[in-house]
């Protein structure tokens, strides 16, 4: 596509390429669409830009050629009755006259650059001569502008427009930005005619044109000339009459009122584009969908002095005439906006439903992953508990073979203990002698391995001690009970440093109490 556009642009002449570049800088249109439009506009950039923004009107040359090539109608004869019926029918179906186009006027602001002081000093004599010649030329052009339009030279129109658009107007008024120019016109209007309630648009004509086109409003353009004799009477008696002011205020939502004085560059350009021949001038502009979907047309011209009733009646008639078309466009846009709103709501509902489905799927996936991880954790804990129990049993078998033998009854240094076993071991009461130099851990180990010593026999375990497996590597046994005396109650801790003879004495009655996991953890923390 880019190669095709490049080939089409490469076949143009240098002047046509320059016109194409100027057109593209303003409209930013595709080259494939810009070249045909420029060809239809005879490569006139201004005409092409006006057609782009305001819509294309009928091609008069093409219509003339089509009329010449079309077959001539066959003559027919009819009687008086048929003629009257045809006239009545044609009167009912009379087509509306085509309105004049209302182009989008964009005032051209001058681009000024500072000249170096040395160059300015050298060119000062030429500048003074040019200023004097320009002043004389503008005076002549201004005088020619009062001639009728039929005999007015073309040079007077273009030259005056150029002179006014060159930074200052012919009367020395400084050019301002559109918004500032509108504020100046409103301020001067109030100074000349007093405070009023007219809602003048505070912006340029291009912004007012775009607003009326976008919001489907009527653009009411009022052009005044302070040098015209009828301006003061028109403003005081017609434009500021209570009926006209109330009508504009009541229809402020459907009317964009823009005013300007032709001594300003922007208002003068509007007068040229709107073909204004007499002041005061009022133009009613609106969208004309029957002549083009985006075409703005001048539906009513009010030229010269006019009574307030006639002025108001002409405005009301034009608005009623073209209001139906505007209402149709509004209804169409409302339907489109409603359909778009319904479509957006459906898309939003679909997006919410899709988001909920994704959330459910995510939660389900996370739940499955969590369940799988929980199952793995439980399995791992079961395996660890099974391995721990296996090592615990191996440790008990190993520790049972390491328990010291019971001293003889004749050994007076032995410690005689009566130990009451816990409920898990049948709450049995055991009496046994221990060496006095045995550590307290020996007593705990005896209680822990008592079940093996009772069932297997101490002698057999001691005999099998040589063939027993060694102590499990990496395992640290934890006693889940504690041993204490009855009266007075005293807990004997399990350690390898305290000897039984020193801690307990010659004899004692002891109780084995089971300890829960949380209690043991609490004791370890303390």
C-alpha atoms as one frame of an Amber mdcrd trajectory, in Angstrom:
protein
   0.000   0.000   0.000   2.885   2.362   0.832   4.600   1.548  -2.480   1.421
   2.351  -4.393   1.076   5.721  -2.651   4.750   6.462  -3.287   4.358   5.667
  -7.001   1.272   7.872  -7.275   3.051  10.788  -5.543   6.181  10.286  -7.667
   4.252  10.806 -10.899   3.186  14.343  -9.878   4.892  17.534 -10.959   6.828
  19.714  -8.522   3.940  22.183  -8.100   1.475  19.353  -7.583   3.744  17.756
  -4.990   4.004  21.081  -3.152   0.216  21.407  -3.167  -0.068  17.821  -1.914
   2.344  18.477   0.958   0.464  21.650   1.989  -2.851  19.784   1.892  -1.515
  16.844   3.939  -0.057  19.151   6.601  -3.495  20.659   7.231  -5.790  17.623
   6.811  -3.460  14.685   7.641  -5.392  12.614   5.083  -4.131   9.524   3.281
  -2.301  10.162  -0.003  -4.592   7.773  -1.874  -7.618   9.872  -0.865  -5.888
  13.272  -1.060  -4.755  13.060  -4.707  -8.266  12.469  -6.203  -9.687  15.323
  -4.103  -6.942  17.679  -5.273  -7.559  16.627  -8.883 -11.259  17.428  -8.490
 -10.234  20.820  -7.016  -7.880  21.596  -9.968  -4.942  21.328  -7.494  -6.178
  24.384  -5.564  -5.161  23.731  -1.937  -7.670  26.165  -0.401 -10.594  24.699
  -2.335  -9.508  21.158  -1.446  -9.209  22.007   2.268 -12.657  23.647   2.207
 -14.137  20.549   0.556 -12.473  18.308   3.133 -13.873  20.175   6.143 -17.216
  21.363   4.751 -18.086  18.519   2.383 -18.141  18.547  -1.380 -20.990  20.188
  -3.236 -22.213  19.125  -6.653 -19.673  19.159  -9.493 -21.134  21.696 -11.969
 -18.812  20.633 -14.780 -19.730  16.972 -14.372 -23.429  17.843 -14.255 -23.119
  19.918 -17.436 -21.365  17.089 -19.275 -23.973  14.636 -18.041 -26.758  16.939
 -19.191 -25.231  17.182 -22.681 -24.810  13.426 -22.990 -28.259  12.618 -21.572
 -31.009  11.828 -24.119 -33.479  14.596 -24.746 -36.948  14.000 -23.387 -39.611
  12.989 -25.873 -42.199  15.697 -26.429 -45.667  14.813 -25.226 -49.099  16.455
 -25.479 -51.494  16.899 -22.616 -54.796  18.597 -22.102 -55.690  21.414 -19.687
 -56.815  19.061 -16.902 -53.547  17.157 -16.980 -51.589  20.412 -16.884 -53.490
  21.642 -13.822 -52.974  18.322 -12.048 -49.266  18.340 -12.888 -48.890  21.922
 -11.660 -50.662  21.092  -8.386 -48.513  18.015  -7.877 -45.296  19.890  -8.625
 -46.316  22.613  -6.157 -46.752  20.034  -3.414 -43.453  18.322  -4.127 -41.411
  21.457  -4.747 -37.807  20.780  -3.896 -36.022  22.955  -1.405 -33.402  25.274
  -2.856 -29.797  24.349  -2.207 -28.151  26.488   0.458 -24.835  28.251   0.092
 -21.940  26.485   1.808 -20.672  27.872   5.105 -16.941  27.161   5.081 -14.897
  26.786   8.222 -12.934  30.036   8.465  -9.549  29.738  10.137  -7.843  33.145
  10.547  -4.223  33.187   9.475  -1.930  34.581  12.133   1.195  36.412  10.965
   4.590  34.875  11.680   7.093  37.566  12.674  10.818  37.154  13.192  13.266
  39.684  14.599  15.747  41.087  12.112  19.358  41.490  13.270  20.012  45.102
  14.252  22.840  45.530  11.745  20.671  44.339   8.851  17.812  46.510  10.118
  20.107  49.541  10.210  21.224  48.968   6.627  17.674  48.390   5.369  16.080
  51.252   7.335  15.743  53.620   4.312  14.109  50.898   2.251  11.775  50.080
   5.158  10.657  53.710   5.431   9.955  53.836   1.703   8.053  50.548   1.861
   5.968  51.775   4.792   4.982  54.942   2.917   4.131  52.994  -0.248   2.126
  50.416   1.737   0.141  53.128   3.494  -0.712  54.745   0.166  -1.620  51.373
  -1.356  -3.883  50.440   1.574  -5.600  53.813   1.358  -6.383  53.241  -2.319
  -7.619  49.707  -1.649  -9.779  50.878   1.243 -11.374  53.491  -1.002 -12.006
  50.884  -3.707 -13.684  48.564  -1.188 -16.724  50.903  -1.071 -17.444  50.319
  -4.745 -20.255  47.888  -5.666 -19.240  44.261  -5.838 -19.971  44.065  -9.577
 -17.401  46.724 -10.507 -15.051  46.266  -7.555 -11.616  45.188  -8.829 -10.364
  41.792  -7.802  -7.176  43.405  -6.571  -9.119  45.511  -4.054 -10.630  42.442
  -2.409  -7.493  40.350  -2.234  -5.208  43.251  -1.468  -7.330  44.548   1.392
  -7.590  41.068   2.841  -3.816  40.757   2.658  -3.315  44.173   4.171  -5.652
  43.463   7.058  -4.075  40.040   7.623  -0.528  41.433   7.825  -0.422  42.040
  11.582  -2.451  45.248  11.805  -5.623  46.294  10.038  -5.992  49.358   7.857
  -7.137  51.440  10.836  -4.208  50.381  13.001  -6.046  47.798  15.148  -3.758
  45.146  16.484  -4.460  41.562  15.463  -5.354  39.287  18.370  -5.960  35.614
  18.864  -9.577  34.521  18.153 -10.539  34.292  21.829  -9.005  37.678  22.621
 -10.640  39.237  19.549 -14.050  37.888  20.658 -13.542  39.341  24.149 -12.567
  42.713  22.631 -15.680  42.742  20.417 -17.932  41.947  23.390 -16.307  44.663
  25.507 -16.573  47.294  22.766 -20.164  46.218  22.035 -21.116  46.864  25.679
 -19.247  50.163  25.702 -21.079  51.389  22.603 -24.578  50.041  23.287 -24.659
  49.443  27.025 -24.967  46.227  29.034 -27.000  43.484  27.337 -27.973  39.842
  27.754 -26.817  38.580  24.378 -24.800  35.331  24.906 -21.959  36.012  22.467
 -19.638  33.046  21.955 -16.269  33.716  23.573 -14.065  32.182  20.923 -13.162
  32.198  17.263 -15.503  31.519  14.370 -13.807  28.178  13.718 -14.535  27.013
  17.282 -18.143  28.222  17.039 -18.496  26.462  13.674 -17.158  23.197  15.137
 -19.397  23.467  18.216 -22.533  24.002  16.130 -21.596  21.113  13.853 -20.803
  18.745  16.712 -23.786  19.548  18.960 -26.275  20.074  16.062 -26.936  23.721
  16.846 -27.680  26.779  14.746 -24.755  29.167  14.289 -25.944  32.764  14.219
 -23.227  35.013  12.761 -23.648  38.786  13.219 -21.224  41.062  11.334 -21.190
  44.778  12.055 -19.403  47.727  10.478 -18.912  50.796  12.624 -18.614  52.951
   9.518 -22.088  51.983   8.312 -24.895  54.448   9.057 -27.508  51.801   9.865
 -25.377  49.871  12.374 -26.369  51.832  15.489 -30.094  51.809  14.738 -30.005
  48.120  13.807 -28.286  47.133  17.047 -30.432  49.300  19.337 -33.822  48.745
  17.684 -33.506  45.235  16.226 -30.693  43.166  17.727 -31.204  44.453  21.276
 -34.994  44.504  21.153 -36.541  42.531  24.039 -38.227  40.022  21.717 -35.015
  39.168  19.855 -32.928  39.012  23.040 -35.506  36.790  24.785 -35.722  34.521
  21.730 -31.939  34.047  21.642 -31.754  33.534  25.421 -34.603  30.988  25.396
 -32.936  29.059  22.567 -29.420  29.382  23.977 -29.097  25.581  24.002 -29.741
  25.407  20.265 -28.141  28.685  19.073 -24.462  29.641  19.068 -24.282  33.440
  18.724 -21.032  34.768  17.270 -20.433  38.416  16.533 -17.609  40.404  15.002
 -16.644  43.751  13.580 -15.255  43.839  10.049 -12.408  46.065  11.191 -10.942
  42.892  12.693  -9.169  40.406  10.452 -11.230  37.366  11.437 -14.633  39.057
  10.946 -13.482  40.471   7.611 -12.428  37.005   6.418 -15.856  35.730   7.461
 -17.541  38.468   5.434 -15.495  37.466   2.377 -16.222  33.740   2.756 -19.939
  34.349   3.425 -20.204  36.731   0.433 -21.378  39.662   2.538 -22.302  42.675
   0.358 -24.081  44.921   2.835 -24.007  45.635   6.559 -25.340  44.904   9.075
 -25.229  41.238   8.108 -26.697  38.198   9.846 -26.264  34.607   8.673 -27.939
  31.537  10.140 -25.799  28.446   9.600 -26.603  24.839  10.404 -25.924  21.305
   9.293 -27.778  20.400   6.081 -27.944  16.590   6.029 -30.031  16.450   2.845
 -27.235  18.199   0.959 -24.357  16.341   2.629 -23.902  14.399   5.841 -21.208
  16.816   7.092 -22.074  19.937   5.116 -22.709  23.239   6.908 -24.860  25.621
   4.890 -26.112  29.190   5.180 -29.847  28.655   5.559 -30.764  32.329   5.997
 -29.214  35.711   5.178 -30.502  38.889   6.799 -28.870  41.913   5.157 -29.272
  45.593   5.964 -31.570  47.313   8.448 -34.724  45.424   9.378 -37.559  45.772
  11.839 -37.352  43.625  14.953 -40.545  41.686  14.153 -39.405  40.898  10.608
 -35.936  39.971  11.827 -37.324  37.635  14.475 -39.863  36.139  12.083 -37.180
  35.324   9.498 -35.042  33.623  12.132 -37.958  31.586  13.487 -39.082  30.542
  10.007 -35.596  29.367   9.042 -35.148  27.455  12.289 -38.557  25.778  11.903
 -37.792  24.924   8.286 -34.479  23.223   9.011 -35.244  22.164  12.567 -36.918
  18.956  11.387 -33.710  17.873   9.649 -31.739  18.670  12.770 -34.220  16.717
  14.898 -33.816  13.737  12.579 -30.049  13.846  12.928 -30.388  14.191  16.713
 -32.743  11.211  16.836 -30.325   9.209  14.693 -27.408  10.143  16.918 -29.455
   9.366  20.016 -30.293   5.949  18.596 -26.640   5.372  17.756 -25.552   6.452
  21.229 -28.240   4.239  22.773 -27.133   1.291  20.661 -23.526   2.044  21.565
 -24.495   2.249  25.237 -26.333  -1.073  25.029 -23.342  -2.586  23.264 -20.986
  -1.197  25.902 -23.204  -2.556  28.672 -23.264  -5.961  26.998 -19.511  -5.881
  26.577 -19.127  -4.812  30.192 -21.452  -7.593  31.381 -19.539 -10.077  29.237
 -16.247  -8.836  30.647 -17.581  -9.138  34.208 -18.894 -12.633  33.531 -15.605
 -13.586  31.938 -13.730 -12.144  34.916 -15.936 -14.139  37.324 -15.348 -17.323
  35.336 -11.615 -16.670  35.375 -11.775 -16.005  39.115 -13.683 -19.253  39.715
 -11.215 -21.156  37.580  -8.327 -19.575  39.447  -9.871 -20.369  42.836 -10.578
 -23.942  41.723  -7.037 -24.307  40.464  -5.621 -22.835  43.659  -7.871 -25.104
  45.746  -6.652 -28.141  43.799  -3.050 -27.055  44.247  -3.642 -26.420  47.966
  -5.313 -29.824  48.378  -2.443 -31.496  46.568   0.099 -29.690  48.724  -1.876
 -30.577  51.869  -1.951 -34.217  50.807   1.784 -34.132  50.160   2.373 -32.484
  53.545   0.298 -35.072  55.392   2.040 -37.874  53.555   5.417 -36.367  54.359
   4.440 -35.901  58.018   3.235 -39.510  58.163   6.511 -40.714  56.656   8.498
 -38.561  59.066   6.439 -39.806  62.023   6.903 -43.403  60.870  10.643 -42.905
  60.500  10.813 -41.176  63.888   8.936 -44.027  65.536  11.224 -46.551  63.868
  14.297 -44.728  65.140  12.688 -44.419  68.545  12.186 -48.164  68.758  15.737
 -48.777  67.563  16.983 -46.353  70.182  14.952 -48.106  72.894  16.384 -51.489
  71.905  19.864 -50.026  71.918  19.353 -48.188  75.224  17.879 -51.254  76.926
  21.130 -53.083  76.326  23.072 -50.194  77.878  21.180 -50.107  81.208  23.417
 -51.013  84.108  22.707 -54.189  86.037  20.865 -54.054  89.344  23.300 -54.037
  92.321  23.293 -56.934  94.752  21.166 -56.783  97.843  24.320 -56.722  99.974
  25.507 -53.450  98.349  24.787 -50.858 101.018  25.549 -47.917  98.676  22.757
 -48.808  96.242  19.676 -46.620  95.914  16.389 -48.427  96.479  13.455 -46.909
  94.554   9.778 -47.707  94.380   8.496 -46.339  91.034   4.831 -46.158  90.043
   4.514 -46.511  86.299   2.073 -44.419  84.200  -1.334 -45.597  83.013   0.090
 -46.628  79.634   2.199 -49.275  81.439  -0.655 -50.472  83.650   0.144 -48.197
  86.610   2.383 -50.947  87.902   4.527 -50.328  91.024   8.121 -51.437  90.575
  10.820 -51.735  93.213  14.406 -51.773  91.971  17.915 -50.935  93.141  20.230
 -48.636  91.166  23.918 -47.847  91.626  24.475 -44.654  93.610  26.845 -43.308
  91.010  24.331 -43.790  88.176  23.099 -40.494  86.570  19.474 -39.470  86.631
  19.236 -40.243  82.903  19.732 -43.918  83.849  16.459 -43.849  85.819  14.636
 -42.211  82.885  16.079 -44.775  80.458  14.976 -47.626  82.726  11.405 -46.320
  82.810  11.437 -45.740  79.012  12.726 -49.267  78.291  10.848 -51.025  81.083
   8.334 -52.554  78.690  11.143 -54.185  76.679  12.936 -55.264  79.861   9.745
 -56.766  81.236   8.647 -58.589  78.099  12.029 -59.634  76.724  13.877 -60.065
  79.907  16.841 -58.049  80.941  19.218 -60.981  80.759  18.297 -61.754  77.164
  18.653 -58.127  76.082  21.970 -57.848  77.847  23.096 -61.052  76.212  22.014
 -59.748  72.810  23.665 -56.410  73.407  26.743 -57.456  71.517  24.708 -58.236
  68.381  22.308 -55.264  68.718  22.364 -52.493  66.179  24.237 -49.333  67.165
  22.581 -46.110  68.296  20.570 -44.495  65.434  22.593 -41.750  63.809  21.177
 -38.236  63.928  18.496 -39.149  66.459  18.077 -37.372  69.789  15.648 -39.069
  72.112  13.082 -37.028  73.950  11.459 -38.354  77.116   7.721 -37.702  77.209
   7.393 -38.077  80.982   8.879 -36.760  84.171   9.711 -38.393  87.494   8.897
 -36.773  90.814   8.684 -37.696  94.482   5.386 -37.961  96.329   5.848 -36.153
  99.637   7.181 -33.571  99.392   6.701 -33.334  95.645   9.931 -32.719  93.815
  10.628 -33.159  90.136  13.911 -34.828  89.177  15.159 -33.549  85.861  16.766
 -35.838  83.310  20.491 -35.133  82.877  23.854 -36.858  82.842  25.502 -34.752
  85.558  23.306 -35.316  88.622  23.902 -38.672  90.355  21.012 -40.660  91.788
  22.692 -41.051  95.179  23.171 -37.336  95.539  19.747 -36.314  94.271  17.461
 -38.999  95.699  19.343 -40.542  98.583  19.162 -44.146  99.796  15.501 -44.737
  98.968  12.396 -42.981  97.764   8.908 -43.422  96.362   8.624 -41.954  92.867
   5.821 -41.305  90.382   6.095 -41.264  86.597   3.922 -38.528  85.099   3.212
 -38.262  81.391   3.977 -34.916  79.751   2.053 -33.552  76.751   3.846 -32.078
  73.760   2.767 -28.503  74.483   3.913 -28.786  78.105   7.310 -30.048  77.037
   7.623 -27.212  74.523   6.711 -24.735  77.241   9.322 -26.150  79.583  11.947
 -25.995  76.820  11.118 -22.340  76.170  11.490 -21.520  79.858
